[in-house]
Amino acid sequence: MSEIKHEYSEKGGAFVYYLGELKMAEMVYVKVNDRKIIIDHTEVDPSLKGKGVGKELLWELVQWVRLNEIKVIPLCPFAHATFNRMKEWQDVLE
């Protein structure tokens, strides 16, 4: 069974995709302040490439930042490219 968990600290966090107990993918962000984050890294296990896991992680992040009125700077190439394709998510961009 797979699930996405939001793991966070004072300095940042990650949306992590687990397959059972195995950490298979993550999208890492750092906090600029209480209202702004930078997505700096996305990594997906090669066995899941092309299956939409990265996009699922970004969707979870988008929902979280909308709920918390946080703006996003996508420095990660994957997140940046996905935001360019997903116009309906661009409201969260800084």
C-alpha positions in Angstrom: 0.0 0.0 0.0 1.3 3.4 -0.9 0.9 6.7 0.9 2.2 10.3 0.9 3.3 11.8 4.2 4.2 15.4 4.9 7.3 15.4 7.1 8.5 18.8 8.3 10.7 20.8 10.7 11.3 24.4 11.5 13.6 24.8 8.5 11.6 23.0 5.9 10.2 19.6 5.0 9.3 17.1 2.4 6.3 15.3 0.9 7.4 11.7 0.9 5.9 8.7 -1.0 6.1 5.5 0.8 5.4 2.0 -0.6 4.8 0.1 2.6 7.7 1.0 4.8 10.0 1.9 1.9 10.6 5.6 1.1 10.3 5.6 -2.7 10.1 9.3 -3.6 10.3 12.8 -2.0 9.8 16.4 -2.8 12.0 18.6 -0.5 11.4 22.2 0.4 13.0 24.8 2.6 11.2 27.6 4.4 12.1 31.2 3.4 9.7 32.5 6.1 6.2 31.6 7.4 4.6 32.5 4.0 7.1 31.3 1.5 8.9 28.1 0.6 11.4 27.0 -2.0 11.1 23.5 -3.6 14.7 22.6 -4.1 14.7 18.8 -4.9 12.5 16.0 -6.2 13.7 12.4 -6.3 11.7 9.4 -7.5 13.0 5.8 -7.3 13.8 4.6 -10.9 11.2 1.8 -10.5 8.4 4.5 -10.3 9.7 6.8 -13.1 6.9 7.8 -15.5 4.1 6.7 -13.1 3.1 10.2 -12.0 4.5 9.9 -8.5 6.3 13.3 -8.7 3.2 15.0 -9.9 1.3 13.4 -7.0 3.8 14.8 -4.6 3.5 18.3 -6.1 -0.3 18.1 -5.9 -0.1 17.3 -2.2 2.3 20.3 -1.7 0.0 22.6 -3.7 -3.0 21.6 -1.6 -1.0 22.2 1.6 0.3 25.7 0.6 -3.2 26.8 -0.6 -4.6 25.8 2.8 -1.8 27.6 4.7 -1.6 30.7 2.4 2.0 30.0 1.5 3.7 31.0 -1.8 6.1 28.7 -3.7 9.4 29.3 -5.5 10.1 26.1 -7.6 13.8 25.9 -8.0 13.7 22.2 -8.6 13.6 21.6 -12.4 10.9 19.0 -12.2 8.6 21.2 -10.0 9.3 24.2 -12.3 8.4 22.3 -15.5 5.3 20.8 -13.9 4.0 24.2 -12.8 4.6 25.5 -16.3 2.3 22.7 -17.6 -0.3 23.0 -14.8 -1.7 26.5 -15.2 -4.4 25.8 -12.6 -1.7 25.4 -9.9 0.1 28.6 -10.7 -1.9 30.6 -8.1 0.6 29.4 -5.4 3.7 30.7 -7.2 5.6 33.7 -5.8 
